[in-house]
Amino acid sequence: MLASSRLTFFSCSSFRHKLRLHSLNPSSLNPKSCIRPSFFVTKLSVNLHSEDHFPLMERFWSATSRGNSSLVDYLQQHGVIKSSKVADVMKKIDRGLFVPKGNLPYSDTPMPIGYNATISAPHMHATCLELLEEHLQPGMRALDVGSGTGYLTACFALMVGPEGHAVGVEHIPELVTDSIDNVQKSEAASLLAEGSLSLNFGDGRQGWPDLAPYNSIHVGAAATEVPQPLIEQLKPGGRMVIPVGRFFQDLQVIDKQVDGSLKVRIESSVRYVPLTDRQEQLQRF
Ligand SMILES: C[S@@+](CC[C@H](N)C(=O)[O-])C[C@H]1O[C@@H](n2cnc3c(N)ncnc32)[C@H](O)[C@@H]1O
């Protein structure tokens, strides 16, 4: 339980849960309102495996700071990264370029980036890349809501390549500026210059309609309800990964079927900063 109480101090980190598949026909929902997951996650059963995930989390917290490549090796050794493509991309996008100076960029924890926001923990970035990999193939479109430092948007951009689009949306303008600076120093700089990667200022709850529909949508902040515009901007056959809840959240994996219906499962329990109004975020604490 020591690890459990320590986790509450961090955001954007995860507990692993047992998975269950669930179905939803969105035609039964009010299109004007946000979708309430509790309406469509039926027969939900989540089992916490304390005996296996807490020791694992303890090992994450004690990860050393030997460099980006060692961090990725470490996540591979512990089974968080299984895909060689994900490992390759995370090795190319150096986390050290995205973490504010004075922090340990290669330890597996979230870090503060100002404005009551964080860069997510490496194991969360890896988990989301793994979950979305099939929907981040060359030429596909990816939306990163709450793009923060731009780290994950840059990873998405390398995955979808110059023929695809990786679009970040962030509601703190200073973070958008910082994220552009970060990406310009990274392996994804040419994609930013060419326009297949963009980092935008806006309210991510509205998505980014200009380049919709998206094969993959990642939401990097916790929603109390899945925003309806994001459901609408998800392409049939596409996948959204979004933390849903208040204090502790469920990391939901939402697959839009070709007929438009949604399948939802819970990947794990996580702790993210809220997907919220800008003033509310800046006034927090
Ligand atoms: C966990 S942080 C950053 C995550 C990002 N993936 C990273 O690792 O750098 C979540 C981000 O969501 C942003 N955010 C919160 N609510 C938002 C909203 N309504 N629209 C856009 N961004 C939002 C916060 O400002 C913050 O930068």
The ligand as an SDF file (V2000), in Angstrom:
LIG
                    3D

 27 29  0  0  0  0  0  0  0  0999 V2000
   -0.7180   15.6020  -18.7440 C   0  0  0  0  0  0  0  0  0  0  0  0
   -0.5850   17.1050  -19.5080 S   0  0  0  0  0  0  0  0  0  0  0  0
    0.4000   16.9200  -20.9890 C   0  0  0  0  0  0  0  0  0  0  0  0
    0.3290   15.6450  -21.6910 C   0  0  0  0  0  0  0  0  0  0  0  0
    1.2130   15.5420  -22.9060 C   0  0  0  0  0  0  0  0  0  0  0  0
    0.8440   14.2950  -23.5100 N   0  0  0  0  0  0  0  0  0  0  0  0
    2.6820   15.4880  -22.5190 C   0  0  0  0  0  0  0  0  0  0  0  0
    3.1200   14.4290  -22.1070 O   0  0  0  0  0  0  0  0  0  0  0  0
    3.3830   16.5120  -22.6350 O   0  0  0  0  0  0  0  0  0  0  0  0
   -2.2110   17.4110  -20.1160 C   0  0  0  0  0  0  0  0  0  0  0  0
   -2.3370   18.6420  -20.9400 C   0  0  0  0  0  0  0  0  0  0  0  0
   -3.7130   18.8420  -21.2750 O   0  0  0  0  0  0  0  0  0  0  0  0
   -3.9090   20.2180  -21.3660 C   0  0  0  0  0  0  0  0  0  0  0  0
   -5.3430   20.4880  -21.3250 N   0  0  0  0  0  0  0  0  0  0  0  0
   -6.2090   20.3920  -20.2840 C   0  0  0  0  0  0  0  0  0  0  0  0
   -7.4500   20.7340  -20.6740 N   0  0  0  0  0  0  0  0  0  0  0  0
   -7.3740   21.0510  -21.9900 C   0  0  0  0  0  0  0  0  0  0  0  0
   -8.3290   21.4990  -22.9570 C   0  0  0  0  0  0  0  0  0  0  0  0
   -9.6130   21.7070  -22.6470 N   0  0  0  0  0  0  0  0  0  0  0  0
   -7.9110   21.7100  -24.2120 N   0  0  0  0  0  0  0  0  0  0  0  0
   -6.6040   21.5250  -24.5590 C   0  0  0  0  0  0  0  0  0  0  0  0
   -5.6590   21.1380  -23.6940 N   0  0  0  0  0  0  0  0  0  0  0  0
   -6.0340   20.8920  -22.4140 C   0  0  0  0  0  0  0  0  0  0  0  0
   -3.1050   20.7770  -20.1930 C   0  0  0  0  0  0  0  0  0  0  0  0
   -2.7950   22.1420  -20.3400 O   0  0  0  0  0  0  0  0  0  0  0  0
   -1.8660   19.9050  -20.2520 C   0  0  0  0  0  0  0  0  0  0  0  0
   -0.8400   20.4680  -21.0150 O   0  0  0  0  0  0  0  0  0  0  0  0
  1  2  1  0
  2  3  1  0
  2 10  1  0
  3  4  1  0
  4  5  1  0
  5  6  1  0
  5  7  1  0
  7  8  2  0
  7  9  1  0
 10 11  1  0
 11 12  1  0
 11 26  1  0
 12 13  1  0
 13 14  1  0
 13 24  1  0
 14 15  1  0
 14 23  1  0
 15 16  2  0
 16 17  1  0
 17 18  1  0
 17 23  2  0
 18 19  1  0
 18 20  2  0
 20 21  1  0
 21 22  2  0
 22 23  1  0
 24 25  1  0
 24 26  1  0
 26 27  1  0
M  CHG  2   2   1   9  -1
M  END
$$$$
